[in-house]
């Protein structure tokens, strides 16, 4: 599994204020958090690689806290019904209830460019996987046939290597402003649907 959020860290500045909210306000915060999660999952699915569709369709939100529970396994495009509800009980909110987004694909560590692998014969292409990607190819070129490489690590020139997302796309999304934009868009959507204080 691969995690989007950094463990122990929540997005937002309301964590200390939420405990003083009434039940209706806590429900609205919950709905906004779910809208943010759905936006992040859909943006990750769009930004990331897509060969067979397995990785793209394996994003999942998990509610952490007292009795962690995973959202239902959905697929792209993800919907609000794929996101578990956070508890609105005051005691649960005080225990740092939060959502964590993971990818459950067995290929996640490679698709996120976190671990090297062998993407050349005989490991690839595999008989059970399509020979051509479902996603748009962003670069074609040559891969080192003698050493493990990252998924997105190919050089220009003649060769049969194809990638459907640039090298380090995931780190760029997390640290280059993509995650922040997804959060802001999700909060904006959540506030339109469930404005606080109304």
N, C-alpha and C positions, 0 to 999 in steps of 0.2 A: 504494500500500500504506500501511497505517496501523499503527503500532507501539504495543503496550501497554507494554512495558518501556522504561526509559530506557537508551539505549545506554551500555555501559561499566559498568553497575551491576548487581550480582547481588543477588537476594533471599536473605537468610539470613546467619547469623554463622559458618557452618562452613567458609568458603572456605579458611582457613589450616590448619584441622585435618584436612580431608578428605584432603589429600596424605599424611597419616600413617596413614590407615585401611588395613586389609587389603582384599583383593579382595572378600570377602563384604560387608564394611561399605560399600565403594564402590558395589557393586551395589544395596544397600538405599537408599543416598542417591539413586542414579539413579532407582530406582522411585518414591521419594517425590517427587522433582522432577517426574516425569511425572504423578503423581497431582495435584500442585498445578497443573500446566499444564492438565490436563483440566478441573479444577474452575473455573479462571479462564475458560477458553473457554466452558464451559456457562453460567457466570454472565453473561458479556458477551453471549452470545446471548439470554439471558432479559431482561436489562436494556435492551438496545438496541432501536432501531426495527425494525419488520418490515412492509414493504409487500408485496413480491413473495416474500420469503424469501431473495433473493440475498445480502444482507448478512449475515443471520443464519447462513447456511450457508457463509460464506467465511472463518471463523477458522481459522488454521493455526499450528502450532508449528514453529519452525526451530531446529535445534541449531547453535549457533555454536561456532567453535573451528577446529581443524585440519580442513579440508574440510567446510564448513558443509553441512548437508542438511536439507531440509524434510520434515516429516511428511506422510503421505498426505493428500490432500484429502478430508476427511470431510464431515460435515454434522451439524446439531443433531438429537439430542443426541450430543455428541462422546464418543468412547471412548478408552481407554488405547492401543488399537492405532493411533489417529490421531497419537500423539505419538512422535517419533523418540527412540531411545535415545542417551544421552550416552555418551561413551567412559568406560570404567572404568580405562584405562591411567593410571598416575601422571603420566607426562609430559604427557598431554592435560589432566588436571585442573589441573596447574600452569599451563597456558596459558589458564585462565579459561573452560573449557568451560561453556556455559550455554544455556538455552532462551529464545527470544524469541517472543512471540506477535504475529502480524500478522493483518490482515484484507485479503484479496486482491481484494475487490469493487471495481469501478471507481467505485462510489458511496461508498466508505468515508469520504472526506474530508468529504462532506456528512452522512452518517449519524452521524458522530462530532461534528458541529457545529464542525468546524475550518475550514470554508471556506463562504463565501456562494455561493448559486446562485439561479437563477430557477426557482421551483416553481409558476409560473403559466403559463397558455396563452401561446404554443404549446409551451413546453417540458414542460408537465405538465398533464394526464395524457398519457402517450405511448401510442401504439397497441399497442406490444409489452408494455406493463405493465398489470396489472389496475387498474381504476378505483377499486376499494375495497381497503383493506389487509387482509392476512391477519391481522396483529396487532391487538390491542385498541387502540382509539382512546382516548388519554388526554386529548386536548383538541381542540376544534373551534373555529373562529373565522375571522378575516380575516387575510390576508397582504397586505403592501404590493405592489400590482401594478406599481409603477413602479421599484422598486429591488431589487437582489439582497438576499436575506435568508439567515440561517441556517435550516437545516431546521426546527428547533424554535421558530423565532421567529414566533409568531402572536399576534394580540391577540383578546380576547374580542369578541363581537359577531357579527352576521350575516356569513356567508361560507362558502365551501366547503372551506376549509383544514382538514386533519386531520393530527394527528401521533400516532405510536404509541410515543413515548418523550419524556419532558420535555426541554426545552432544557438543554444541557450535562450530559446524563446521564452521558456518558463521563468528563468531568472530575470529576464527583461520585463516580463509581465509583473512580477512581484516587486521589483526594485526600480523600474523605469517609469512608473506612473500609471500603468495599466490597472493594477489592483485598486489604486486610489480612485481612479475614474469609475471603475465598476461599483465601488462602495458608494460614491457620491450619486451615481445614477440610480442605484438601488434605494438609497435613502430618499431621493427625490420622488421616485415612484411610490415608495411606502408612505411618504407624507401626503401625496396627492390622494391616495386611497384611504389613508387613516391619519388625518392631521391631528397632531397632539393638541390637547386642550379643547377639542371640539366634540 
